[in-house]
Amino acid sequence: MTRTNLAKGAFGLSAIVLVFVCGVLVGHFRLFPYRFIAGGIDALARIYGERETLLRIRPAELLQPARYPGSGVTRLNKDEAEPGLTLLSSVFDGGNEVRLIRLDGTVVRRWPVRFFDIFKDVSHVSPDDVPTSEWNVTTHGAVALPDGSIVFNFEYLGTAKLDRCGAVQWTLARTTNHSLERTADGRFWTINEVYRQHESPFPLLHAPFSEQLAMQLSADGKVIRDISAPGLFFKNDLAALLFSNGLRGTDVPSEDLTHLNDVEELSAAMAPRFPAFAAGDLLLSMRNLNLLMVIDPNTERVKWQQTGPWIAQHDPDFQPNGTISVFSNNDDRTRTGSILGGSRIMEVDPATGRTSVRYGGTAEQTMFSSRRGDHQYLDHGHVLIDESESGRVFEVNQQDAIVWEFINRYDSSRVGIVMGATRYREDYFTVRDWSCR
């Protein structure tokens, strides 16, 4: 090899080493042009991850591998199943829909919910979070009203009300998400998220981080007030709980310390069962802390809080027996919950802290949803369970036998994620004719 070739080889090797070292320094210290490179890589990763959705092959982000056989209503014990109509939020016939079905699976009413048809202006959504397609938008939190209208959240994209025939009644341009609960006076509680990118209202929390807020809405979709989830910890001298994992500031990958995912108001009818609380108090669920909390929304004073034994929980509810029930996801990073034994419905007595399992956690009562999931105690002691990530909704009686089951089959190997399920008595509705002409 000539000296010229050796010099060229040495120069080329030096250039490669220099580029490598510069790359390491740029990445480690986040120097220019780190932000542009990282943004480009994130954009390419997002496009690749959503390729099936973008090409309209299938709504991949709304699907999961099937774990149970069958399609539609696969079990029905007509003598035992609680009568009524079930409101489901999921992907049906390739699109995002809210549906009201009978026990036999026949559809009473369907609302195709298309984000870009309902929200013409999306300026309230960060450019990075604007959906690339209707196929990667989910509804999370839906309520049916007696007149047949529905109110629901587009996950992190806004809240809307549609009438019985699908006409838009109002919209709320906020990054609302997860829970949507209607109170006895016709108002709503939901969750809003504010991304604090540059400034923080809390001395111990450093931007950037996501701040969840419990938000109260009027019947016509106007914001009445909101309550900061992180703020509750500082106001009640509970910062130790907020940083119980030993981290400070927002030193977590998700920049999401609390992940508030449910807000429920204690009704006047239920309040006598909870002597330590008062009508109007709020029950909150903070998934990333495995924490349930009851607060006075007027003073923001914490009246009760308990961490676990539920893990990554959703949908706590006040119950007439003086307990609080909750869907414990028991997320163990496996597909079937094989390490922790799957998800379960748990109850806790807030007066004593004692807990029990209402359903799940055994080989005979297997179920698992690593995320999402909800439940509803029905009139005769039955429980309706939304095993969300498995595309399955089922009802168990007091003896824990399954008396109704629905599988939202998408194709031979996949199911549509069920984002919510609620059973309504037929006499709840004032509607007698559901047809739309």
C-alpha positions as CSV (number, residue, x, y, z in Angstrom):
1,M,0.0,0.0,0.0
2,T,1.4,3.4,-1.0
3,R,1.9,6.3,1.4
4,T,-0.9,8.1,-0.4
5,N,-3.4,5.3,0.2
6,L,-2.3,5.0,3.8
7,A,-2.8,8.7,4.3
8,K,-6.2,8.5,2.7
9,G,-7.1,5.6,5.0
10,A,-5.9,7.4,8.1
11,F,-7.8,10.5,7.1
12,G,-11.0,8.5,6.5
13,L,-10.6,6.7,9.8
14,S,-10.0,10.0,11.6
15,A,-13.0,11.5,10.0
16,I,-15.2,8.5,11.1
17,V,-13.8,8.8,14.7
18,L,-14.4,12.6,14.7
19,V,-18.0,12.2,13.5
20,F,-18.6,9.5,16.2
21,V,-17.1,11.6,19.0
22,C,-19.1,14.7,17.8
23,G,-22.2,12.6,17.7
24,V,-21.6,11.3,21.3
25,L,-21.0,14.9,22.5
26,V,-24.1,16.3,20.7
27,G,-26.3,13.5,22.1
28,H,-24.9,13.6,25.7
29,F,-24.9,17.4,26.1
30,R,-27.9,17.9,23.7
31,L,-25.9,20.4,21.7
32,F,-26.9,21.9,18.3
33,P,-28.3,20.2,16.1
34,Y,-29.5,17.6,18.7
35,R,-33.1,18.9,18.8
36,F,-33.5,18.7,15.0
37,I,-32.0,15.3,14.7
38,A,-34.0,13.9,17.6
39,G,-37.2,15.4,16.2
40,G,-36.5,13.9,12.8
41,I,-35.8,10.5,14.3
42,D,-39.0,10.7,16.4
43,A,-41.0,11.7,13.3
44,L,-39.7,8.8,11.3
45,A,-40.4,6.4,14.2
46,R,-43.9,7.8,14.4
47,I,-44.5,7.4,10.7
48,Y,-43.2,3.8,10.8
49,G,-45.2,2.9,13.8
50,E,-48.4,4.3,12.2
51,R,-47.7,2.9,8.7
52,E,-50.7,0.6,8.7
53,T,-53.0,3.4,9.9
54,L,-51.6,5.9,7.4
55,L,-52.0,3.5,4.5
56,R,-55.5,2.6,5.8
57,I,-54.6,-1.0,6.0
58,R,-56.1,-1.3,9.5
59,P,-56.5,0.9,12.6
60,A,-53.5,-0.7,14.2
61,E,-53.3,1.5,17.3
62,L,-56.9,0.5,18.2
63,L,-56.3,-3.2,18.0
64,Q,-54.8,-6.0,20.1
65,P,-54.2,-9.7,19.6
66,A,-57.3,-11.7,20.4
67,R,-57.2,-13.8,23.6
68,Y,-60.8,-15.1,23.6
69,P,-62.8,-17.0,21.0
70,G,-66.0,-15.8,19.4
71,S,-67.4,-12.5,18.1
72,G,-70.2,-10.3,19.4
73,V,-72.4,-11.6,22.2
74,T,-70.8,-15.0,23.0
75,R,-72.6,-15.7,26.3
76,L,-76.1,-14.7,27.4
77,N,-78.1,-16.1,30.3
78,K,-81.4,-14.3,29.7
79,D,-82.7,-15.3,33.2
80,E,-79.8,-13.8,35.1
81,A,-78.2,-11.0,33.0
82,E,-79.2,-7.5,34.2
83,P,-81.7,-6.1,31.6
84,G,-80.7,-2.9,29.9
85,L,-78.7,-1.3,27.1
86,T,-74.9,-1.3,27.0
87,L,-73.0,1.7,25.7
88,L,-69.7,0.7,24.1
89,S,-66.8,2.9,22.8
90,S,-64.5,1.1,20.4
91,V,-63.6,0.5,16.8
92,F,-66.4,-1.0,14.8
93,D,-66.5,-1.7,11.1
94,G,-63.1,-0.1,10.7
95,G,-64.0,3.2,12.3
96,N,-64.2,4.8,15.7
97,E,-67.7,4.6,17.1
98,V,-69.9,4.8,20.2
99,R,-72.7,2.1,20.1
100,L,-75.7,1.3,22.2
101,I,-76.6,-2.4,22.1
102,R,-79.1,-4.8,23.5
103,L,-78.2,-7.9,25.5
104,D,-78.5,-10.0,22.3
105,G,-76.0,-7.7,20.6
106,T,-78.4,-5.9,18.2
107,V,-77.5,-2.3,17.8
108,V,-80.0,0.3,19.1
109,R,-78.1,3.3,18.0
110,R,-74.6,4.0,16.6
111,W,-72.6,7.2,16.6
112,P,-69.7,7.3,14.1
113,V,-67.4,9.7,15.8
114,R,-64.9,11.4,13.4
115,F,-62.6,13.8,15.1
116,F,-61.9,16.1,12.0
117,D,-65.6,16.3,11.2
118,I,-66.5,17.4,14.8
119,F,-63.4,19.6,15.4
120,K,-62.8,21.8,12.4
121,D,-60.2,23.9,14.3
122,V,-57.5,21.8,16.0
123,S,-55.3,24.7,17.2
124,H,-55.8,23.7,20.8
125,V,-53.8,20.5,20.1
126,S,-50.0,20.6,20.0
127,P,-48.8,20.1,16.4
128,D,-46.9,17.0,17.5
129,D,-50.1,15.5,18.9
130,V,-52.5,16.2,16.0
131,P,-53.6,12.8,14.8
132,T,-52.4,11.7,11.4
133,S,-55.6,9.8,10.7
134,E,-59.1,9.3,12.1
135,W,-57.9,5.7,12.6
136,N,-55.6,6.6,15.5
137,V,-58.1,8.6,17.4
138,T,-59.7,7.0,20.4
139,T,-62.7,7.9,22.5
140,H,-62.1,7.5,26.3
141,G,-65.0,8.4,28.6
142,A,-68.5,8.4,27.2
143,V,-71.9,9.1,28.8
144,A,-75.4,8.6,27.4
145,L,-78.0,11.1,28.5
146,P,-81.7,10.3,28.9
147,D,-82.7,12.1,25.7
148,G,-80.4,9.7,23.7
149,S,-77.6,12.2,23.2
150,I,-74.0,11.3,24.2
151,V,-71.1,13.3,25.6
152,F,-67.6,11.8,25.2
153,N,-63.9,12.6,25.1
154,F,-61.6,12.2,22.1
155,E,-58.5,11.1,24.0
156,Y,-56.3,14.2,24.7
157,L,-58.1,16.0,21.8
158,G,-61.4,17.4,23.2
159,T,-64.9,16.8,24.4
160,A,-68.1,16.8,22.4
161,K,-71.8,16.3,22.7
162,L,-73.8,14.7,19.9
163,D,-77.6,14.4,19.8
164,R,-79.5,11.2,19.3
165,C,-78.9,11.3,15.6
166,G,-75.3,12.4,15.6
167,A,-75.6,16.2,15.2
168,V,-73.0,18.2,17.1
169,Q,-74.5,20.0,20.1
170,W,-71.3,21.5,21.5
171,T,-67.5,21.0,21.7
172,L,-64.8,21.8,24.2
173,A,-61.4,22.5,22.7
174,R,-59.2,21.2,25.6
175,T,-56.9,18.2,25.9
176,T,-59.5,16.2,27.8
177,N,-58.9,12.6,28.4
178,H,-59.8,9.4,30.3
179,S,-62.7,9.8,32.6
180,L,-66.0,11.5,32.0
181,E,-68.6,11.4,34.8
182,R,-72.0,13.0,35.0
183,T,-73.2,14.3,38.3
184,A,-76.8,14.3,39.7
185,D,-77.3,17.9,38.7
186,G,-76.3,17.3,35.1
187,R,-72.8,18.6,35.2
188,F,-69.6,16.7,34.3
189,W,-66.2,15.9,35.7
190,T,-63.4,15.1,33.4
191,I,-59.6,15.4,33.1
192,N,-57.6,18.0,31.3
193,E,-53.9,17.9,30.7
194,V,-51.6,20.9,30.4
195,Y,-48.0,20.4,29.2
196,R,-45.7,22.7,31.2
197,Q,-42.9,23.0,28.7
198,H,-41.0,26.1,30.0
199,E,-42.4,27.2,33.4
200,S,-43.7,25.4,36.4
201,P,-46.2,26.8,39.1
202,F,-44.6,24.5,41.7
203,P,-41.1,25.1,43.1
204,L,-40.2,21.4,43.3
205,L,-41.4,20.5,39.8
206,H,-39.2,21.6,36.9
207,A,-40.5,21.9,33.4
208,P,-41.1,20.1,31.2
209,F,-43.9,18.0,32.7
210,S,-47.5,17.1,32.2
211,E,-50.0,18.5,34.7
212,Q,-53.3,16.8,35.0
213,L,-56.3,18.7,36.2
214,A,-59.8,17.6,37.4
215,M,-62.1,19.8,35.4
216,Q,-65.8,20.5,36.1
217,L,-68.0,21.3,33.1
218,S,-71.5,22.7,32.9
219,A,-74.3,20.8,31.1
220,D,-73.5,22.8,28.0
221,G,-69.8,22.1,28.0
222,K,-68.5,25.3,29.6
223,V,-65.5,25.0,32.1
224,I,-66.6,25.8,35.6
225,R,-63.3,25.1,37.5
226,D,-60.3,22.9,37.5
227,I,-58.1,21.4,40.2
228,S,-54.4,20.6,39.7
229,A,-53.5,17.0,40.7
230,P,-49.8,17.9,41.5
231,G,-51.0,21.0,43.4
232,L,-53.0,18.8,45.8
233,F,-49.8,17.3,47.1
234,F,-48.1,20.6,47.8
235,K,-51.3,22.1,49.4
236,N,-51.7,19.2,51.7
237,D,-48.1,18.6,52.7
238,L,-48.0,15.4,50.8
239,A,-45.0,16.0,48.5
240,A,-43.4,12.9,50.0
241,L,-46.1,10.9,48.2
242,L,-45.6,12.7,44.9
243,F,-41.8,11.9,45.1
244,S,-42.1,8.6,46.9
245,N,-40.1,6.8,44.2
246,G,-37.1,8.9,45.3
247,L,-37.0,11.1,42.1
248,R,-37.1,14.8,42.1
249,G,-38.5,17.4,39.7
250,T,-39.6,15.5,36.6
251,D,-36.8,13.0,36.4
252,V,-39.1,10.3,34.9
253,P,-39.2,9.2,31.3
254,S,-42.8,10.1,30.8
255,E,-42.7,13.5,32.5
256,D,-46.0,12.3,34.0
257,L,-45.8,12.1,37.8
258,T,-49.5,11.4,38.7
259,H,-51.4,10.3,35.6
260,L,-54.8,11.3,37.0
261,N,-57.2,9.0,35.2
262,D,-60.5,9.2,37.0
263,V,-62.7,11.8,38.8
264,E,-66.0,10.8,40.5
265,E,-68.3,12.9,42.7
266,L,-69.9,11.5,45.8
267,S,-73.6,11.9,45.4
268,A,-76.0,13.1,48.1
269,A,-77.8,9.7,48.0
270,M,-74.5,7.8,48.6
271,A,-73.0,10.3,51.1
272,P,-74.6,8.8,54.3
273,R,-72.6,5.6,53.6
274,F,-69.3,7.5,54.0
275,P,-69.4,9.4,57.3
276,A,-65.9,10.8,56.8
277,F,-66.9,12.4,53.5
278,A,-69.5,14.8,52.3
279,A,-71.7,15.0,49.2
280,G,-69.8,16.7,46.4
281,D,-66.4,15.3,47.5
282,L,-64.3,13.9,44.7
283,L,-62.7,10.5,44.4
284,L,-59.5,10.6,42.3
285,S,-57.3,7.9,40.8
286,M,-53.6,8.6,40.1
287,R,-52.3,5.6,38.2
288,N,-48.5,6.3,38.3
289,L,-48.6,6.5,42.1
290,N,-51.0,3.5,42.6
291,L,-52.9,6.1,44.6
292,L,-56.6,6.7,45.4
293,M,-57.6,10.0,47.1
294,V,-60.8,11.7,48.3
295,I,-60.8,15.5,48.4
296,D,-63.1,18.4,49.2
297,P,-63.1,20.2,45.8
298,N,-64.0,23.6,47.4
299,T,-61.0,23.7,49.8
300,E,-58.8,21.1,48.0
301,R,-58.2,19.4,51.3
302,V,-57.3,15.8,51.1
303,K,-59.7,13.8,53.4
304,W,-58.4,10.3,52.6
305,Q,-55.7,8.7,50.5
306,Q,-54.3,5.1,50.1
307,T,-51.5,3.7,48.0
308,G,-52.2,0.1,46.8
309,P,-52.4,-2.8,46.9
310,W,-53.9,-2.0,43.5
311,I,-51.4,-1.4,40.8
312,A,-51.8,1.0,37.8
313,Q,-55.5,1.2,38.6
314,H,-58.5,2.7,36.8
315,D,-62.1,3.6,37.5
316,P,-62.6,3.8,41.3
317,D,-66.3,4.0,42.3
318,F,-68.1,4.8,45.6
319,Q,-70.4,1.8,46.5
320,P,-73.6,1.7,48.6
321,N,-71.9,-0.6,51.1
322,G,-69.5,2.1,52.1
323,T,-66.5,0.7,50.2
324,I,-64.7,2.0,47.1
325,S,-64.3,-0.4,44.3
326,V,-61.5,-0.2,41.7
327,F,-60.2,-1.9,38.6
328,S,-56.7,-2.9,39.5
329,N,-54.8,-3.5,36.2
330,N,-51.8,-5.2,37.9
331,D,-49.7,-4.3,34.9
332,D,-46.6,-6.5,35.0
333,R,-45.4,-5.8,31.4
334,T,-46.5,-9.2,30.2
335,R,-49.2,-9.8,27.6
336,T,-51.4,-12.0,29.8
337,G,-50.6,-10.8,33.3
338,S,-48.8,-14.0,34.0
339,I,-46.5,-12.6,36.8
340,L,-49.0,-10.8,39.0
341,G,-52.0,-13.1,38.1
342,G,-53.9,-10.7,36.0
343,S,-56.3,-7.8,36.7
344,R,-58.9,-7.8,39.4
345,I,-61.8,-5.8,40.8
346,M,-60.9,-4.8,44.3
347,E,-62.8,-3.1,47.2
348,V,-61.3,-0.9,50.0
349,D,-63.0,0.3,53.2
350,P,-61.7,3.9,53.5
351,A,-62.6,3.8,57.3
352,T,-60.2,0.9,58.0
353,G,-58.0,0.6,54.8
354,R,-58.9,-3.1,54.5
355,T,-59.1,-4.5,51.0
356,S,-60.7,-7.5,49.4
357,V,-61.0,-8.9,45.8
358,R,-64.5,-8.9,44.3
359,Y,-63.4,-10.7,41.1
360,G,-60.2,-11.9,39.3
361,G,-56.9,-13.1,40.4
362,T,-57.6,-16.8,40.1
363,A,-57.4,-19.4,37.3
364,E,-61.2,-19.6,37.2
365,Q,-61.5,-15.8,37.0
366,T,-58.8,-14.9,34.6
367,M,-58.7,-11.4,33.0
368,F,-56.1,-8.9,32.2
369,S,-55.9,-5.4,30.8
370,S,-52.5,-3.8,31.1
371,R,-54.0,-0.4,30.5
372,R,-57.5,1.2,30.6
373,G,-60.3,-1.0,31.9
374,D,-63.4,-0.1,33.9
375,H,-66.3,-1.7,35.9
376,Q,-69.8,-1.1,37.0
377,Y,-71.7,-2.5,39.9
378,L,-75.3,-3.3,38.7
379,D,-78.6,-3.4,40.6
380,H,-78.6,-7.0,41.8
381,G,-75.0,-7.3,42.9
382,H,-73.7,-8.2,39.4
383,V,-70.6,-6.5,38.0
384,L,-70.1,-5.4,34.5
385,I,-66.3,-5.5,33.6
386,D,-64.6,-3.9,30.6
387,E,-61.4,-5.9,30.0
388,S,-60.4,-3.2,27.6
389,E,-57.1,-4.4,26.0
390,S,-58.7,-7.8,25.5
391,G,-61.6,-6.4,23.6
392,R,-64.0,-8.1,26.0
393,V,-66.9,-6.9,28.2
394,F,-68.6,-9.4,30.5
395,E,-71.0,-9.5,33.4
396,V,-70.7,-11.7,36.4
397,N,-73.4,-12.6,39.0
398,Q,-73.0,-12.7,42.7
399,Q,-71.6,-16.3,42.4
400,D,-69.0,-15.0,39.9
401,A,-70.5,-16.9,37.0
402,I,-70.4,-15.1,33.7
403,V,-74.0,-14.4,32.5
404,W,-73.2,-12.1,29.6
405,E,-70.1,-11.6,27.4
406,F,-69.3,-9.5,24.4
407,I,-66.1,-9.9,22.2
408,N,-65.3,-7.0,19.9
409,R,-63.8,-9.1,17.1
410,Y,-62.0,-7.2,14.4
411,D,-60.6,-10.1,12.3
412,S,-59.4,-13.7,12.8
413,S,-56.5,-12.7,15.0
414,R,-57.4,-9.2,16.5
415,V,-59.9,-7.5,18.6
416,G,-60.8,-3.8,18.9
417,I,-59.8,-2.2,22.2
418,V,-63.0,-1.4,24.2
419,M,-62.4,2.0,25.7
420,G,-65.5,2.0,27.9
421,A,-68.7,0.1,28.7
422,T,-71.8,1.2,30.7
423,R,-75.1,-0.6,31.2
424,Y,-78.2,1.6,31.4
425,R,-81.7,0.6,32.4
426,E,-84.1,1.0,29.5
427,D,-86.3,3.3,31.5
428,Y,-83.3,5.6,32.0
429,F,-84.0,6.9,28.5
430,T,-86.9,9.1,27.6
431,V,-86.4,8.0,23.9
432,R,-89.1,5.6,22.6
433,D,-88.1,5.8,18.9
434,W,-84.4,5.6,18.2
435,S,-84.7,5.9,14.5
436,C,-83.4,8.9,12.6
437,R,-85.0,10.2,9.5
